[in-house]
Amino acid sequence: MEDNNTLALINTDVTSVTATNFSKWVTEGGAEAEWESHLSALQNAGMPEAIEVIQKQYEDYKGN
């Protein structure tokens, strides 16, 4: 249950970063120029931790 709470919190931040940048890039362009800063923002939003939690859940599911 704790993992699900962690993912929910991280997902909120990641979704915010992604939605903001997506909207900007669709209307104004600039995705290529801002891609590295987008990746950095995702890192700061907790994406690496989310990947670890999801990987752990997958491994638990597969029985590893």
Secondary structure as UniProt FT lines:
FT   HELIX           2..28
FT   HELIX           31..44
FT   TURN            45..46
FT   HELIX           47..62
//
